[in-house]
Amino acid sequence: MLASVSAKGFVFLMRYETPDPLHPALLPGLIAAEDGLARLDERAARHAVAEGFRERGQFFDAAAALWVAGELVHVEDLVLHDSHMDARAPSHELTIAHGVLRARRRLELAEPGWALTLPGMNALRGEQGGVAADDGYPEPPNARPSADAVSERADDRDENPLADEFAELDAAIARSQRLLDFHAGSLPEPAPTLSAERAVAEPTGQLGLLFDEEWDEGARLDAWRGVLAAADQLPAGLGAAILFDAWERIEPLRRQHWLGSLLVGAYLRYRGKVASHVLAFNTGLKTIRHERRRSKDRLTRLSAFLEAMAMTADLGLKELDRLSLARTQMEMRIKDRRSNSNLPGLIDLVLSRPVVSTAMIARHLGVTQRGALNLVRELGVREITGRGRYRGWGVI
């Protein structure tokens, strides 16, 4: 695969050659990955706790994505931040993890293969060329919100008393960005009397404050998308591993490098290998040693990625068994309860979140926090956070 990229007057070639799919070093890992993914997809598509499994996987994969990047984000902090119930001011890493979570949810709702198209890629990276959505990504200029978006934002204002203030801040940021783009487009070219070094440092398109002018993301994305045709000719597991290795080598996006692991799940869903959900690839990738994931030998890297897929499938099957056992135990506790009890709703909530707090239970079930504590005590859910102010319960 050959693609040319130009940046700052320099032209260089990015080449990514697909390996031999019948290489003896890849076959054991490929067989294990294909078998594990097929088993996971079959069970996740028909399991009684499939909905909770998919929702919990969103949080675990988002936290694991930051782990792979070398940052630590606690899952309970991510759950509280997603529910607008932060115990403290959110950190930069927590904000990134929430962006991963929102991107995963967007992939779950989208059609298979949408993320691999150019409009889908632009939407995920926040460009205006993508399809607009109401999950925090930029909308096209002069776009009017739909009726569903207006009603959803009204619900958000009811749930979050600071929604109006945040909306004003977002509008101010959008106006500032349009002003910056306007002035950036009107900047003159560097004077010819400047030295060569100074001329390279001068911004040409944008202001150059947040972006590297020599990093052409559009051309790099085109180079990565050029590998898709070759990956489609290979087994789904190996094709996904090659796409992820190409993403790591080409590095199309610098600020959203975590998107590559999400595209692995999107590609497997597009190929029909894991059609029941977007695979939480980061949960298995975090178990692979860094030396293997970043090895200079491509076969070592591909073997590590295939092993990560097999590990993800194994962890997913264990999670399904754990949730199924927990559901059975909790249902045995409420078999003699009245028909209008809130305990069945609490079971669904506990199975859909890695951790729940009294405030989350009270808002979801429409009870007081004292009543939420009583429901938790009756259901016998285990307390897992060990905190004084923000106690949390969940299935381990």
C-alpha contacts under 8 A as a table, 3 or more apart, distances in Angstrom:
res1	aa1	res2	aa2	distance
1	M	15	R	5.64
1	M	16	Y	5.31
1	M	17	E	5.74
1	M	18	T	7.90
1	M	226	G	7.01
1	M	227	V	6.70
2	L	13	L	7.01
2	L	14	M	6.24
2	L	15	R	4.92
2	L	16	Y	6.95
2	L	223	A	7.60
3	A	13	L	6.01
3	A	14	M	5.63
3	A	15	R	6.65
3	A	222	D	7.97
3	A	223	A	5.50
4	S	11	V	6.90
4	S	12	F	6.12
4	S	13	L	4.88
4	S	14	M	6.45
4	S	219	A	7.75
4	S	223	A	7.88
5	V	11	V	5.85
5	V	12	F	5.84
5	V	13	L	6.43
5	V	14	M	7.49
5	V	216	D	7.38
5	V	219	A	5.67
5	V	220	R	7.07
6	S	9	G	6.39
6	S	10	F	5.56
6	S	11	V	4.52
6	S	12	F	6.67
6	S	216	D	7.41
6	S	219	A	7.85
7	A	10	F	5.32
7	A	11	V	6.61
7	A	213	E	7.39
7	A	214	E	4.93
7	A	215	W	6.80
7	A	216	D	6.30
8	K	200	V	7.23
8	K	213	E	7.29
8	K	214	E	5.83
14	M	223	A	7.45
14	M	250	I	7.41
16	Y	227	V	7.74
16	Y	246	A	6.91
18	T	230	A	7.15
18	T	242	I	7.24
19	P	23	H	7.92
20	D	23	H	5.42
21	P	26	L	7.19
21	P	27	L	7.76
21	P	234	L	7.07
21	P	238	L	7.50
22	L	26	L	7.14
22	L	27	L	6.54
23	H	26	L	5.55
23	H	27	L	6.55
24	P	27	L	5.48
24	P	28	P	7.69
25	A	28	P	7.06
25	A	29	G	7.94
25	A	299	L	7.19
25	A	303	S	7.49
26	L	29	G	5.61
26	L	30	L	5.98
26	L	299	L	7.26
26	L	302	L	7.51
26	L	303	S	5.97
27	L	30	L	5.00
27	L	31	I	6.06
28	P	31	I	5.30
28	P	32	A	6.27
29	G	32	A	5.17
29	G	33	A	6.03
29	G	303	S	6.09
29	G	306	L	5.55
29	G	307	E	5.88
29	G	310	A	7.88
30	L	33	A	5.13
30	L	34	E	6.01
30	L	237	G	6.59
30	L	238	L	6.51
30	L	306	L	6.09
31	I	34	E	5.24
31	I	35	D	6.06
32	A	35	D	5.26
32	A	36	G	6.01
32	A	307	E	7.72
32	A	310	A	6.02
33	A	36	G	5.18
33	A	37	L	5.99
33	A	237	G	6.54
33	A	306	L	5.84
33	A	307	E	6.63
33	A	309	M	5.58
33	A	310	A	4.27
33	A	313	A	7.81
34	E	37	L	5.32
34	E	38	A	6.13
34	E	236	A	7.81
34	E	237	G	6.02
34	E	310	A	7.64
35	D	38	A	5.26
35	D	39	R	6.31
36	G	39	R	5.21
36	G	40	L	6.18
36	G	309	M	7.91
36	G	310	A	5.50
36	G	313	A	5.28
36	G	314	D	6.69
37	L	40	L	5.09
37	L	41	D	6.08
37	L	273	K	6.83
37	L	274	V	6.46
37	L	309	M	7.34
37	L	310	A	6.84
37	L	313	A	5.45
38	A	41	D	5.23
38	A	42	E	6.21
38	A	273	K	6.40
38	A	274	V	6.89
39	R	42	E	5.25
39	R	43	R	6.35
39	R	313	A	7.77
40	L	43	R	5.34
40	L	44	A	5.90
40	L	274	V	7.63
40	L	313	A	5.70
40	L	314	D	7.80
40	L	316	G	6.71
40	L	317	L	6.05
41	D	44	A	5.17
41	D	45	A	5.98
41	D	273	K	7.30
41	D	274	V	5.05
41	D	275	A	6.63
41	D	276	S	5.83
41	D	277	H	7.86
42	E	45	A	5.50
42	E	46	R	6.77
42	E	276	S	7.96
43	R	46	R	5.49
43	R	47	H	5.61
43	R	317	L	7.83
44	A	47	H	5.39
44	A	50	A	5.40
44	A	53	F	7.80
44	A	276	S	6.29
44	A	277	H	7.87
44	A	320	L	7.68
45	A	50	A	6.70
45	A	276	S	5.10
46	R	50	A	7.04
47	H	50	A	5.08
47	H	320	L	7.87
48	A	51	E	7.87
48	A	324	S	7.49
49	V	52	G	5.44
49	V	53	F	6.09
49	V	320	L	7.15
49	V	323	L	6.73
49	V	324	S	6.46
49	V	351	L	7.54
50	A	53	F	4.94
50	A	54	R	6.19
50	A	320	L	7.70
51	E	54	R	5.33
51	E	55	E	6.36
51	E	352	S	7.10
52	G	55	E	5.13
52	G	56	R	5.98
52	G	348	D	7.39
52	G	351	L	5.14
52	G	352	S	3.89
52	G	353	R	7.24
53	F	56	R	5.30
53	F	57	G	6.01
53	F	319	E	7.38
53	F	320	L	6.67
53	F	323	L	7.65
53	F	351	L	7.51
53	F	352	S	6.75
54	R	57	G	5.10
54	R	58	Q	6.55
54	R	277	H	6.65
54	R	352	S	7.92
55	E	58	Q	5.32
55	E	59	F	7.20
55	E	352	S	5.52
55	E	353	R	6.82
56	R	59	F	5.51
56	R	60	F	6.43
56	R	351	L	7.74
56	R	352	S	5.57
56	R	353	R	5.27
56	R	354	P	5.81
57	G	60	F	5.08
57	G	61	D	5.84
57	G	280	A	6.21
58	Q	61	D	5.39
58	Q	62	A	6.22
58	Q	101	L	6.06
58	Q	104	R	6.57
58	Q	105	R	7.34
58	Q	280	A	7.16
59	F	62	A	5.20
59	F	63	A	6.30
59	F	75	V	6.64
59	F	78	L	7.23
59	F	79	V	7.30
59	F	101	L	6.46
59	F	354	P	7.46
60	F	63	A	5.29
60	F	64	A	6.08
60	F	75	V	6.78
60	F	280	A	7.75
60	F	283	T	6.87
60	F	354	P	7.98
61	D	64	A	4.92
61	D	65	A	6.03
61	D	101	L	7.94
61	D	280	A	5.18
61	D	281	F	7.05
61	D	282	N	5.45
61	D	283	T	5.55
62	A	65	A	5.13
62	A	66	L	6.80
62	A	97	A	5.40
62	A	98	H	7.22
62	A	100	V	5.44
62	A	101	L	5.44
62	A	282	N	7.76
63	A	66	L	5.43
63	A	67	W	6.43
63	A	72	L	7.54
63	A	73	V	5.71
63	A	74	H	6.87
63	A	75	V	6.18
63	A	78	L	7.80
63	A	97	A	6.15
64	A	67	W	4.74
64	A	68	V	6.19
64	A	282	N	5.34
64	A	283	T	5.51
64	A	286	K	6.46
65	A	68	V	5.25
65	A	69	A	6.43
65	A	97	A	7.50
65	A	100	V	7.80
65	A	258	W	6.46
65	A	261	S	7.83
65	A	282	N	5.44
65	A	283	T	7.76
65	A	286	K	7.98
66	L	69	A	4.93
66	L	70	G	6.29
66	L	71	E	5.06
66	L	72	L	6.29
66	L	73	V	6.81
66	L	93	E	7.40
66	L	97	A	6.53
67	W	70	G	5.09
67	W	71	E	5.08
67	W	72	L	5.59
67	W	73	V	7.46
67	W	286	K	6.76
68	V	71	E	7.38
68	V	282	N	7.29
68	V	285	L	7.32
68	V	286	K	5.58
69	A	258	W	7.79
71	E	93	E	6.89
72	L	93	E	7.56
73	V	77	D	7.30
73	V	78	L	7.35
73	V	93	E	6.72
73	V	94	L	6.09
73	V	97	A	7.46
74	H	77	D	5.34
74	H	78	L	6.50
75	V	78	L	5.03
75	V	79	V	6.25
75	V	354	P	7.28
76	E	79	V	5.07
76	E	80	L	6.24
76	E	354	P	7.23
76	E	355	V	6.02
76	E	385	T	7.89
76	E	392	G	7.91
77	D	80	L	5.17
77	D	81	H	6.03
77	D	86	D	6.96
77	D	87	A	7.56
77	D	94	L	7.71
78	L	81	H	5.03
78	L	82	D	6.05
78	L	94	L	6.60
78	L	97	A	7.34
78	L	98	H	6.76
79	V	82	D	5.15
79	V	83	S	6.34
79	V	353	R	7.53
79	V	354	P	7.60
79	V	355	V	7.06
79	V	356	V	7.90
80	L	83	S	5.09
80	L	84	H	6.19
80	L	85	M	4.89
80	L	86	D	5.18
80	L	87	A	7.35
81	H	84	H	4.99
81	H	85	M	5.69
81	H	86	D	4.92
81	H	90	P	7.40
81	H	98	H	7.80
82	D	85	M	7.57
82	D	98	H	7.04
83	S	86	D	7.87
83	S	360	M	7.49
84	H	160	N	7.27
86	D	89	A	6.78
86	D	90	P	7.03
87	A	390	Y	7.00
90	P	94	L	5.97
90	P	95	T	6.65
91	S	94	L	5.12
91	S	95	T	6.35
92	H	95	T	5.15
92	H	96	I	6.41
93	E	96	I	5.11
93	E	97	A	6.20
94	L	97	A	5.00
94	L	98	H	6.20
95	T	98	H	5.11
95	T	99	G	6.34
96	I	99	G	4.95
96	I	100	V	6.38
97	A	100	V	5.00
97	A	101	L	6.25
98	H	101	L	4.85
98	H	102	R	6.21
99	G	102	R	5.14
99	G	103	A	6.17
100	V	103	A	5.09
100	V	104	R	6.19
100	V	258	W	7.56
100	V	259	L	7.68
101	L	104	R	5.17
101	L	105	R	6.32
102	R	105	R	5.10
102	R	106	R	6.18
102	R	135	D	7.23
103	A	106	R	5.01
103	A	107	L	6.30
103	A	124	L	6.83
104	R	107	L	5.06
104	R	108	E	6.26
104	R	262	L	6.91
104	R	278	V	7.54
105	R	108	E	5.01
105	R	109	L	6.38
106	R	109	L	5.27
106	R	110	A	6.12
107	L	110	A	5.08
107	L	111	E	7.71
107	L	115	A	7.03
107	L	266	A	6.95
107	L	278	V	7.22
108	E	111	E	7.93
108	E	277	H	6.67
108	E	278	V	6.22
110	A	114	W	6.43
110	A	115	A	7.97
111	E	114	W	5.52
112	P	115	A	7.65
112	P	266	A	6.82
112	P	267	Y	7.89
112	P	269	R	6.04
112	P	270	Y	4.69
113	G	116	L	5.39
113	G	117	T	6.93
113	G	266	A	6.65
113	G	267	Y	6.64
113	G	269	R	7.55
113	G	270	Y	4.88
114	W	117	T	5.53
114	W	119	P	7.96
114	W	120	G	5.42
115	A	118	L	7.80
115	A	119	P	7.90
115	A	120	G	4.50
115	A	121	M	5.47
115	A	124	L	7.51
115	A	263	L	7.11
115	A	266	A	6.80
116	L	120	G	6.42
116	L	121	M	6.28
116	L	225	R	7.66
116	L	263	L	7.54
116	L	266	A	7.81
116	L	267	Y	7.47
117	T	120	G	5.19
117	T	121	M	6.04
118	L	121	M	5.07
118	L	122	N	6.09
118	L	130	G	7.73
119	P	122	N	5.11
119	P	123	A	6.13
119	P	129	G	6.26
119	P	130	G	4.39
119	P	131	V	6.39
120	G	123	A	5.08
120	G	124	L	6.22
120	G	130	G	5.90
120	G	131	V	7.02
121	M	124	L	5.17
121	M	125	R	6.24
121	M	130	G	7.14
122	N	125	R	5.23
122	N	126	G	6.11
122	N	127	E	4.95
122	N	128	Q	7.09
122	N	129	G	5.79
122	N	130	G	4.62
122	N	131	V	7.99
123	A	126	G	5.09
123	A	127	E	5.67
123	A	128	Q	7.03
123	A	129	G	6.90
123	A	130	G	3.95
123	A	131	V	5.75
123	A	132	A	7.04
123	A	137	Y	7.39
124	L	127	E	7.63
124	L	130	G	7.67
124	L	137	Y	7.85
125	R	256	Q	7.23
126	G	130	G	7.53
126	G	137	Y	5.51
126	G	138	P	5.81
127	E	130	G	6.00
127	E	138	P	6.90
128	Q	131	V	7.61
128	Q	132	A	7.63
128	Q	138	P	6.43
128	Q	139	E	6.25
128	Q	140	P	5.25
128	Q	141	P	7.93
129	G	140	P	7.55
131	V	139	E	7.80
132	A	137	Y	7.37
132	A	138	P	6.94
132	A	139	E	4.83
132	A	140	P	6.46
133	A	136	G	7.43
133	A	137	Y	6.49
133	A	138	P	7.75
133	A	139	E	6.74
134	D	137	Y	6.85
134	D	139	E	7.99
134	D	149	A	6.52
139	E	143	A	6.63
140	P	143	A	5.57
145	P	149	A	5.86
145	P	150	V	6.44
146	S	149	A	5.12
146	S	150	V	6.26
147	A	150	V	5.08
147	A	151	S	6.23
148	D	151	S	5.18
148	D	152	E	6.03
149	A	152	E	5.03
149	A	153	R	6.07
150	V	153	R	5.16
150	V	154	A	6.20
151	S	154	A	4.97
151	S	155	D	6.30
152	E	155	D	5.04
152	E	156	D	6.25
153	R	156	D	4.86
153	R	157	R	6.25
154	A	157	R	5.08
154	A	158	D	6.46
155	D	158	D	5.07
155	D	159	E	6.33
156	D	159	E	5.04
156	D	160	N	5.75
156	D	163	A	6.70
157	R	160	N	5.09
157	R	161	P	5.88
157	R	162	L	7.29
157	R	163	A	5.09
157	R	164	D	6.81
158	D	161	P	6.54
160	N	163	A	5.44
161	P	164	D	7.42
162	L	165	E	5.29
162	L	166	F	6.24
163	A	166	F	5.13
163	A	167	A	6.09
164	D	167	A	4.99
164	D	168	E	6.31
165	E	168	E	5.16
165	E	169	L	6.36
166	F	169	L	5.01
166	F	170	D	6.18
167	A	170	D	5.05
167	A	171	A	6.19
168	E	171	A	5.05
168	E	172	A	6.20
169	L	172	A	5.07
169	L	173	I	6.19
170	D	173	I	5.08
170	D	174	A	6.13
171	A	174	A	5.04
171	A	175	R	6.23
172	A	175	R	5.13
172	A	176	S	6.20
173	I	176	S	5.06
173	I	177	Q	6.12
174	A	177	Q	5.06
174	A	178	R	6.28
175	R	178	R	5.19
175	R	179	L	6.26
176	S	179	L	5.03
176	S	180	L	6.16
177	Q	180	L	5.03
177	Q	181	D	6.12
178	R	181	D	5.05
178	R	182	F	6.12
179	L	182	F	5.08
179	L	183	H	6.31
180	L	183	H	5.27
180	L	184	A	5.90
180	L	207	L	7.76
181	D	184	A	4.96
181	D	185	G	6.15
181	D	206	Q	6.96
182	F	185	G	5.32
182	F	186	S	6.54
183	H	186	S	5.04
183	H	187	L	6.30
184	A	187	L	5.38
184	A	205	G	6.32
184	A	206	Q	5.08
184	A	207	L	5.71
185	G	205	G	6.49
185	G	206	Q	7.17
187	L	204	T	7.58
189	E	204	T	6.65
190	P	194	L	7.35
190	P	199	A	6.31
190	P	202	E	6.72
190	P	204	T	7.97
191	A	194	L	5.89
194	L	198	R	6.10
194	L	199	A	6.07
195	S	198	R	5.25
195	S	199	A	6.09
196	A	199	A	5.10
196	A	200	V	6.33
197	E	200	V	5.32
197	E	201	A	6.53
198	R	201	A	5.15
198	R	202	E	6.40
199	A	202	E	5.30
200	V	203	P	7.99
202	E	208	G	7.75
203	P	206	Q	6.25
203	P	207	L	5.68
203	P	208	G	5.15
203	P	213	E	6.99
204	T	207	L	7.48
204	T	208	G	7.88
204	T	213	E	7.80
205	G	208	G	7.82
205	G	213	E	7.97
206	Q	211	F	7.90
207	L	210	L	7.80
208	G	211	F	5.38
208	G	212	D	6.54
208	G	213	E	6.59
211	F	215	W	7.92
212	D	215	W	5.44
213	E	216	D	7.20
216	D	219	A	5.60
216	D	220	R	6.29
217	E	220	R	5.05
217	E	221	L	5.97
217	E	252	P	5.31
217	E	253	L	6.02
218	G	221	L	5.16
218	G	222	D	6.28
218	G	252	P	7.68
219	A	222	D	5.00
219	A	223	A	6.24
220	R	223	A	4.96
220	R	224	W	6.24
220	R	250	I	6.61
220	R	251	E	7.33
220	R	252	P	4.82
221	L	224	W	5.01
221	L	225	R	6.03
221	L	252	P	5.27
221	L	253	L	7.90
222	D	225	R	5.06
222	D	226	G	6.11
223	A	226	G	5.10
223	A	227	V	7.10
223	A	250	I	7.83
224	W	227	V	5.51
224	W	228	L	7.42
224	W	243	L	7.64
224	W	246	A	6.52
224	W	247	W	6.54
224	W	250	I	6.98
224	W	252	P	7.39
225	R	228	L	5.36
225	R	229	A	7.99
226	G	229	A	6.35
226	G	230	A	7.89
227	V	230	A	5.41
227	V	231	A	6.23
227	V	243	L	6.81
227	V	246	A	7.63
228	L	231	A	4.98
228	L	232	D	6.12
228	L	243	L	7.13
229	A	232	D	5.33
229	A	233	Q	6.99
230	A	233	Q	5.50
230	A	234	L	7.20
230	A	239	G	7.88
231	A	234	L	5.41
231	A	235	P	7.91
231	A	236	A	7.81
231	A	238	L	7.63
231	A	239	G	4.27
231	A	240	A	7.16
231	A	242	I	6.83
231	A	243	L	7.00
232	D	235	P	7.56
232	D	236	A	7.43
232	D	239	G	6.46
233	Q	239	G	7.80
234	L	238	L	6.42
234	L	239	G	5.51
235	P	238	L	5.47
235	P	239	G	5.93
236	A	239	G	5.04
236	A	240	A	6.09
236	A	268	L	6.37
236	A	271	R	6.33
236	A	273	K	6.63
237	G	240	A	5.23
237	G	241	A	6.29
237	G	268	L	7.31
237	G	273	K	7.99
237	G	306	L	7.00
237	G	309	M	7.84
238	L	241	A	4.98
238	L	242	I	6.13
238	L	302	L	7.96
238	L	306	L	7.16
239	G	242	I	5.13
239	G	243	L	6.21
240	A	243	L	5.09
240	A	244	F	6.23
240	A	264	V	5.51
240	A	267	Y	6.47
240	A	268	L	6.72
241	A	244	F	5.16
241	A	245	D	6.12
241	A	264	V	7.56
241	A	302	L	5.99
241	A	305	F	5.73
241	A	306	L	6.37
242	I	245	D	5.02
242	I	246	A	6.01
242	I	302	L	6.94
243	L	246	A	5.06
243	L	247	W	6.14
243	L	264	V	7.35
244	F	247	W	4.94
244	F	248	E	6.26
244	F	260	G	6.12
244	F	261	S	6.75
244	F	263	L	7.96
244	F	264	V	6.53
245	D	248	E	5.05
245	D	249	R	6.19
245	D	301	R	7.36
245	D	302	L	7.04
246	A	249	R	5.04
246	A	250	I	5.85
246	A	251	E	7.95
247	W	250	I	5.35
247	W	251	E	5.41
247	W	252	P	6.77
247	W	260	G	6.09
248	E	251	E	5.38
248	E	260	G	7.80
251	E	254	R	6.76
251	E	257	H	7.05
252	P	257	H	7.59
253	L	256	Q	5.40
253	L	257	H	5.33
254	R	257	H	5.48
256	Q	259	L	5.72
257	H	260	G	6.25
258	W	261	S	5.99
258	W	262	L	7.21
259	L	262	L	5.20
259	L	263	L	6.30
260	G	263	L	5.09
260	G	264	V	6.60
261	S	264	V	5.22
261	S	265	G	7.12
261	S	281	F	6.31
261	S	282	N	6.56
262	L	265	G	5.43
262	L	266	A	6.42
262	L	278	V	7.85
262	L	279	L	7.91
262	L	280	A	7.69
262	L	281	F	7.21
263	L	266	A	4.74
263	L	267	Y	5.90
264	V	267	Y	5.17
264	V	268	L	6.28
264	V	279	L	7.63
264	V	281	F	7.10
265	G	268	L	5.17
265	G	269	R	6.17
265	G	274	V	7.77
265	G	278	V	4.81
265	G	279	L	4.42
265	G	280	A	6.80
265	G	281	F	6.53
266	A	269	R	5.10
266	A	270	Y	6.13
266	A	278	V	5.88
266	A	279	L	7.53
267	Y	270	Y	4.88
267	Y	271	R	6.18
268	L	271	R	5.11
268	L	272	G	6.19
268	L	273	K	5.28
268	L	274	V	5.54
268	L	275	A	7.32
268	L	278	V	7.85
268	L	279	L	7.63
269	R	272	G	5.02
269	R	273	K	5.97
269	R	274	V	4.90
269	R	275	A	4.51
269	R	276	S	7.53
269	R	277	H	7.04
269	R	278	V	6.41
269	R	279	L	7.88
270	Y	273	K	7.72
270	Y	275	A	7.24
271	R	274	V	7.80
271	R	275	A	7.90
272	G	275	A	4.96
274	V	277	H	6.43
274	V	278	V	7.19
274	V	279	L	6.90
275	A	278	V	7.51
279	L	312	T	7.91
280	A	283	T	5.88
280	A	284	G	7.65
280	A	312	T	6.88
281	F	284	G	5.68
281	F	285	L	6.20
281	F	308	A	7.21
281	F	309	M	6.44
281	F	312	T	6.07
282	N	285	L	4.71
282	N	286	K	5.98
282	N	312	T	7.84
283	T	286	K	5.72
283	T	287	T	7.35
283	T	312	T	6.02
283	T	315	L	7.96
284	G	287	T	5.54
284	G	288	I	7.30
284	G	308	A	4.64
284	G	309	M	6.28
284	G	310	A	7.62
284	G	311	M	5.00
284	G	312	T	4.21
284	G	313	A	7.95
284	G	315	L	7.47
285	L	288	I	5.51
285	L	305	F	7.08
285	L	308	A	4.79
285	L	309	M	7.51
285	L	311	M	7.91
285	L	312	T	7.59
286	K	289	R	7.62
286	K	308	A	8.00
287	T	308	A	7.29
287	T	311	M	7.93
288	I	292	R	7.00
288	I	293	R	6.85
288	I	304	A	6.74
288	I	307	E	7.93
288	I	308	A	6.61
289	R	292	R	5.57
289	R	293	R	6.48
290	H	293	R	5.06
290	H	294	R	5.98
291	E	294	R	5.46
291	E	295	S	5.60
292	R	295	S	5.03
292	R	300	T	6.25
292	R	301	R	5.82
292	R	304	A	6.11
293	R	300	T	7.78
293	R	301	R	5.26
293	R	304	A	6.05
293	R	305	F	7.23
294	R	301	R	6.65
295	S	298	R	7.12
295	S	300	T	6.51
295	S	301	R	5.92
296	K	300	T	7.99
296	K	301	R	7.82
297	D	300	T	5.40
297	D	301	R	6.52
298	R	301	R	5.04
298	R	302	L	6.14
299	L	302	L	5.11
299	L	303	S	6.00
300	T	303	S	5.16
300	T	304	A	6.16
301	R	304	A	5.03
301	R	305	F	6.26
302	L	305	F	5.04
302	L	306	L	6.17
303	S	306	L	5.14
303	S	307	E	6.10
304	A	307	E	5.02
304	A	308	A	6.12
305	F	308	A	4.89
305	F	309	M	6.39
306	L	309	M	5.12
306	L	310	A	6.40
307	E	310	A	5.05
307	E	311	M	6.08
308	A	311	M	4.97
308	A	312	T	6.01
309	M	312	T	5.00
309	M	313	A	6.25
310	A	313	A	5.14
310	A	314	D	6.24
311	M	314	D	4.98
311	M	315	L	6.08
312	T	315	L	5.14
312	T	316	G	6.04
313	A	316	G	5.00
313	A	317	L	6.24
314	D	317	L	5.23
314	D	318	K	6.35
315	L	318	K	5.12
315	L	319	E	6.11
316	G	319	E	4.98
316	G	320	L	6.25
317	L	320	L	5.14
317	L	321	D	6.36
318	K	321	D	5.09
318	K	322	R	6.11
319	E	322	R	5.00
319	E	323	L	6.09
320	L	323	L	5.21
320	L	324	S	6.00
321	D	324	S	5.09
321	D	325	L	6.16
322	R	325	L	5.27
322	R	326	A	6.19
322	R	396	I	7.83
323	L	326	A	5.04
323	L	327	R	6.03
323	L	351	L	6.79
323	L	395	V	7.34
324	S	327	R	5.14
324	S	328	T	6.26
325	L	328	T	5.17
325	L	329	Q	6.28
326	A	329	Q	5.18
326	A	330	M	6.18
326	A	395	V	7.06
327	R	330	M	5.22
327	R	331	E	6.03
327	R	347	I	7.21
327	R	351	L	7.66
328	T	331	E	5.20
328	T	332	M	6.26
329	Q	332	M	5.26
329	Q	333	R	6.75
330	M	333	R	5.20
330	M	334	I	6.81
330	M	347	I	7.14
330	M	379	L	6.23
330	M	380	G	7.62
331	E	334	I	5.27
331	E	335	K	6.10
331	E	344	P	7.85
332	M	335	K	5.42
333	R	336	D	7.67
333	R	378	E	7.99
333	R	379	L	6.59
334	I	337	R	5.15
334	I	343	L	7.08
334	I	344	P	7.80
334	I	379	L	7.65
337	R	341	S	6.65
338	R	341	S	5.56
341	S	344	P	7.00
342	N	345	G	5.42
342	N	346	L	6.39
342	N	365	L	6.88
342	N	375	L	7.73
343	L	346	L	4.92
343	L	347	I	6.26
343	L	375	L	6.58
343	L	379	L	7.14
344	P	347	I	5.06
344	P	348	D	6.50
345	G	348	D	5.21
345	G	349	L	6.32
345	G	365	L	6.96
346	L	349	L	5.00
346	L	350	V	6.06
346	L	361	I	7.15
346	L	365	L	7.42
346	L	375	L	7.78
347	I	350	V	5.19
347	I	351	L	6.15
348	D	351	L	5.24
348	D	352	S	6.24
349	L	352	S	5.17
349	L	353	R	6.45
349	L	356	V	7.76
349	L	361	I	7.72
350	V	353	R	5.60
350	V	354	P	7.38
350	V	355	V	7.04
350	V	356	V	6.49
350	V	393	W	7.83
350	V	394	G	5.98
350	V	395	V	7.18
351	L	354	P	7.52
351	L	394	G	7.80
351	L	395	V	7.19
353	R	356	V	6.48
353	R	394	G	7.44
354	P	394	G	5.85
354	P	395	V	6.83
355	V	384	I	7.87
355	V	392	G	5.73
355	V	393	W	5.33
355	V	394	G	4.58
355	V	395	V	7.52
356	V	360	M	6.17
356	V	361	I	6.87
356	V	392	G	5.27
356	V	393	W	5.32
356	V	394	G	6.27
357	S	360	M	5.21
357	S	361	I	6.28
357	S	390	Y	6.95
357	S	391	R	6.05
357	S	392	G	4.69
357	S	393	W	6.51
358	T	361	I	5.07
358	T	362	A	5.99
358	T	369	Q	5.56
358	T	372	A	5.63
358	T	373	L	6.44
358	T	391	R	7.58
358	T	392	G	7.51
359	A	362	A	5.07
359	A	363	R	6.15
359	A	369	Q	6.17
359	A	372	A	7.94
360	M	363	R	5.27
360	M	364	H	6.02
361	I	364	H	5.16
361	I	365	L	5.92
361	I	366	G	7.89
361	I	367	V	7.71
361	I	369	Q	7.65
361	I	372	A	5.90
362	A	365	L	5.47
362	A	366	G	5.37
362	A	367	V	4.72
362	A	368	T	5.39
362	A	369	Q	5.46
362	A	371	G	7.61
362	A	372	A	5.67
363	R	366	G	5.25
363	R	367	V	6.94
367	V	371	G	5.94
367	V	372	A	6.49
368	T	371	G	5.01
368	T	372	A	6.17
369	Q	372	A	4.81
369	Q	373	L	6.28
370	R	373	L	5.19
370	R	374	N	6.44
371	G	374	N	5.02
371	G	375	L	6.24
372	A	375	L	5.09
372	A	376	V	6.24
373	L	376	V	5.14
373	L	377	R	6.20
374	N	377	R	5.09
374	N	378	E	6.21
375	L	378	E	5.11
375	L	379	L	6.12
376	V	379	L	5.13
376	V	380	G	6.06
376	V	381	V	5.96
377	R	380	G	5.19
377	R	381	V	7.03
381	V	393	W	6.11
381	V	394	G	6.31
381	V	395	V	7.27
382	R	393	W	5.47
382	R	394	G	5.99
382	R	395	V	6.95
383	E	386	G	7.04
383	E	391	R	7.14
383	E	392	G	5.71
383	E	393	W	4.30
383	E	394	G	6.66
384	I	391	R	7.83
384	I	392	G	5.96
384	I	393	W	5.53
384	I	394	G	6.59
385	T	391	R	5.97
385	T	392	G	5.40
385	T	393	W	7.27
386	G	391	R	6.55
386	G	392	G	7.75
387	R	390	Y	5.69
387	R	391	R	5.28
387	R	392	G	7.84
388	G	391	R	6.21
